[in-house]
Amino acid sequence: MDTLSIAKELEQLPNNLKQEVFDFIAFLKSKKISNSKNKAPKFGSLKGKIKMQPNFDEPMQEFNDYV
C-alpha cells in the first residue's frame, strides 16, 4: 500500500474517523518508541561500574550461629 492510496482513503472519511486515524498513528509511533527502549542491555555494559569487596567470599560473622 502506498502513501497516495492511503491519502485517498483518508480523504473519504468523515472528520471524526479522521481523528481516530490520527490518534492511531500517534499510538503506533509511541509503541515504536517504547519498543526501542525495552531492548535488553548488552553484555559488558556495566563493566567497571560494580565493585566487590576483597572479603566477599569470606563467611559473615552474623551467620556464625547458623553454620
C-alpha positions as CSV (number, residue, x, y, z in Angstrom):
1,M,0.0,0.0,0.0
2,D,1.5,3.3,-1.0
3,T,1.0,6.8,0.6
4,L,-1.2,8.1,-2.2
5,S,-3.8,5.4,-1.8
6,I,-3.8,5.9,1.9
7,A,-4.3,9.6,1.4
8,K,-7.2,9.0,-1.0
9,E,-8.9,6.7,1.5
10,L,-8.4,9.2,4.3
11,E,-10.0,12.0,2.3
12,Q,-13.2,10.0,2.0
13,L,-13.6,9.6,5.8
14,P,-15.7,11.9,8.0
15,N,-13.9,14.2,10.4
16,N,-14.5,12.1,13.5
17,L,-12.9,9.0,11.8
18,K,-10.0,11.1,10.6
19,Q,-9.4,12.0,14.2
20,E,-9.4,8.3,15.1
21,V,-6.9,7.6,12.3
22,F,-4.7,10.4,13.6
23,D,-4.9,9.0,17.2
24,F,-4.0,5.5,15.9
25,I,-0.9,6.9,14.1
26,A,0.2,8.6,17.3
27,F,-0.3,5.3,19.2
28,L,1.8,3.4,16.6
29,K,4.6,6.0,16.9
30,S,4.6,5.7,20.7
31,K,4.6,1.9,20.5
32,K,7.6,2.0,18.2
33,I,9.5,4.3,20.6
34,S,8.6,2.2,23.7
35,N,9.7,-1.0,21.9
36,S,13.1,0.6,21.2
37,K,13.6,1.5,24.9
38,N,12.9,-2.1,26.1
39,K,15.9,-3.7,24.5
40,A,18.0,-5.9,26.7
41,P,21.3,-4.5,27.9
42,K,24.4,-5.5,26.0
43,F,26.8,-7.9,27.6
44,G,29.5,-6.0,29.4
45,S,27.6,-2.7,29.6
46,L,28.2,-2.5,33.4
47,K,31.9,-3.2,33.2
48,G,33.8,-1.2,35.7
49,K,30.6,0.0,37.5
50,I,30.2,-2.8,40.0
51,K,32.9,-3.3,42.6
52,M,33.1,-6.2,45.0
53,Q,34.8,-6.1,48.4
54,P,38.0,-8.2,48.8
55,N,36.4,-10.2,51.6
56,F,33.3,-11.1,49.5
57,D,33.8,-14.9,49.7
58,E,34.5,-14.9,53.5
59,P,31.8,-16.1,55.8
60,M,29.8,-13.3,57.5
61,Q,30.1,-13.1,61.3
62,E,26.4,-12.6,61.7
63,F,25.7,-16.1,60.5
64,N,28.2,-17.9,62.8
65,D,25.4,-19.2,64.9
66,Y,23.8,-20.9,61.9
67,V,26.9,-22.5,60.4
